[in-house]
């Protein structure tokens, strides 16, 4: 019989094999501190600020200023968690957004989500993405930080059959299976990272049991 420790170790091994960066945290606050620290150290998302060194209108200049502020998107957080993360982010001059992500389609540095389940066999994250904001946080941010409670890791996809059936009773439903950072290849098999999603995937295994 496979033990919990073996399942957790297998998940880490498989996730790291597809370029995910896996760490362990003991509390949600540690996950928030990790996210803020990573955001503070990375370069600002620069998708929309090319040309900002040119003479611009007041409105365009304001857009450049806005896009040069680092942003963490964390939709769906509990109110107390959102307040805690906002305080940490504000201390570093980072903006936290929790909804209306469409207004920031080209300027999100970190997307932070709490994951529903993990599949050890493939190092895959399973996330209810029925909320558009959750979908955007995992797709348009430069870095996706996924907090995965270790109690939610299963050996394989078959072990999630009951949970998936429950999810399908809700409509409309959008469940994302995320394995590693976004990657694609052209007809010449040249691999590119981050074309259709985040450049990096950080998985924080939360010790909840």
Secondary structure, 3 states (H helix, E strand, C coil): CCCHHHHHHHHHHHHHHCCCEEEEECCHHHHHHHHHHHHHHCCCCCCCCCCCCCCCCHHHHHHHHHHCCCEEECCCCCHHHHHHHHHHHHHCCCEEECCCHHHHCCCCCEEEEEECEEECCCCEEEEECCCHHHHHHHHCCCEEEEEEEHHHEECCHHHHHHHHHHHHCCCCCCEEEECCCCEEECCCCCEEECCCCCCEEEEEEECCC
